[in-house]
Amino acid sequence: MVPPNPHFRPEPGFGLLYILGAGGFGREVAWLVEQCWGEALEKVFLVDKDEFLCPPIGGVPVRRLADVRSQRDARYIVAVGDPAHRRRAVALCEGAGLAPATLSHPRAEMSRQVVLGAGSIVCAGVIATVDIELGAHVHVNLDCTIGHDVRIGEFSTLSPGVHVSGRVHIGPDVFIGTGVNIINGSSGEPLVIGAGAVVAAGACVTREVEPGAMVAGVPAVRKR
């Protein structure tokens, strides 16, 4: 019997996970890690500014990224929702010599025909079907669905409850808000959401979104 999530690994393969970002999503990622591997895996929150230093959060210590050095048994994940901020954070982690982890919740349902890029996060309740590619450091939040023949570029974000129909290509650095619905493209002409676009929460995307545009509404129309 094929497991619901063949991308889940019961053993992490490393002993320490740095979570860059100690805010709300960072705490959710810490919970995701515990859902994957229990409390045995050591976790540390990292922040890139002294003003974000604080006492341990949920028992997880908080340290400055500047104080961290490369460790063979350590990995990092960036728990920052904004694509531009995540891209900068990844550059800082790579500059510190850290290697990325990829997180996939055991209660996500995905076929073997899903490709996960390094540093990506797939949360609980996600369903991803067939012939899907997620680029590096993509976030797929709670209860999203992704249909067949979908491509999602690096550093893009699907907020909770996003539904992506088949034959959709989402460019890099795209932010898609909570509860967005994206209709399907066609076999020779996928529906494209251009690089750096923003789709506001609750929108229904029925046609191409230009790079850098912000769209909102039902159906979604350009706001900037």
Secondary structure, 3 states (H helix, E strand, C coil): CCCCCCCCCCCCCCCEEEEECCCHHHHHHHHHHHHHHCCCCEEEEEECCHHHCCCCECCECEEEHHHCCCCCCEEEEECCCCHHHHHHHHHHHHHCCCCECCEECCCCEECCCEEECCCCEECCCCEECCCEEECCCCEECCCCEECCCEEECCCCEECCCCEECCCEEECCCCEECCCCEECCCCCCCCEEECCCCEECCCCEECCCECCCCEEECCCCEECC
